Amino acid sequence: MTASIPSRQPVVRINLAAKQKLDRMQTQTDLSQPELLDLAVTLLEREMLAQRFAQDLADLASNEKALKKYKQISSVFEGASGDGLS
């Protein structure tokens, strides 16, 4: 018979200031520290995607040829949807 090995959470090291903030947030919420860290990672990921999207839009707006092509493609899809919305 093989003994089962308990699954362990991965170890992540953080600095003392971040740990103190995490401790404070835990006392202010009903969330565990792993839940708080999961939420922080998710929010950071969303922020990074939003920043990338904003940069892509800025790049598109600064390129007249690409913007014209984008508008042409958009108008095709808007017309194809048949919902009457622009």
C-alpha positions in Angstrom: 0.0 0.0 0.0 1.4 3.4 -1.0 1.2 6.3 1.5 -0.5 9.3 0.0 1.5 12.5 0.0 -0.5 15.5 1.1 -0.7 18.2 -1.5 1.1 21.4 -0.6 0.6 24.9 -1.5 3.5 26.5 -3.4 5.8 28.7 -1.4 6.0 32.3 -2.5 8.3 34.7 -0.8 7.3 38.4 -0.3 9.1 41.2 1.5 8.1 42.2 5.0 6.2 45.4 4.0 4.0 43.4 1.6 3.4 40.7 4.3 2.3 43.4 6.8 -0.1 44.8 4.2 -1.4 41.3 3.5 -1.9 40.7 7.2 -3.9 44.0 7.5 -6.0 43.2 4.5 -6.8 39.8 5.9 -8.0 41.3 9.2 -10.2 43.8 7.2 -11.8 41.1 5.0 -13.2 37.6 5.2 -10.6 36.4 2.8 -7.6 34.2 3.5 -4.1 35.2 2.5 -4.1 32.8 -0.5 -7.4 34.2 -1.6 -6.1 37.8 -1.3 -3.0 36.9 -3.3 -5.2 35.2 -6.0 -7.3 38.3 -6.2 -4.2 40.6 -6.4 -2.7 38.5 -9.2 -6.1 38.6 -11.1 -6.4 42.3 -10.7 -2.8 42.9 -11.8 -3.4 40.7 -14.8 -6.5 42.7 -15.8 -4.6 46.0 -15.3 -1.8 44.8 -17.6 -4.3 43.7 -20.3 -6.0 47.1 -20.0 -2.7 48.9 -20.4 -1.8 46.7 -23.4 -5.2 47.4 -25.0 -4.8 51.1 -24.4 -1.3 51.1 -26.0 -2.7 49.1 -29.0 -5.4 51.6 -29.4 -2.9 54.5 -29.2 -0.7 52.7 -31.8 -3.7 52.2 -34.1 -4.8 55.9 -33.7 -1.3 57.1 -34.6 -1.2 55.0 -37.8 -3.6 56.5 -40.4 -3.3 53.6 -42.8 -4.0 51.0 -40.2 -6.8 53.1 -38.7 -8.5 53.4 -42.1 -8.2 49.7 -42.7 -9.7 49.0 -39.2 -12.6 51.3 -39.9 -13.3 49.5 -43.2 -13.3 46.2 -41.5 -15.5 47.5 -38.6 -18.0 48.8 -41.0 -18.3 45.5 -42.8 -18.9 43.7 -39.5 -21.4 46.4 -38.3 -23.4 46.0 -41.5 -23.2 42.2 -41.4 -24.7 42.1 -37.9 -28.0 43.4 -39.2 -29.0 44.8 -35.8 -29.2 48.4 -37.1 -26.7 49.6 -34.4 -23.6 51.5 -35.4 
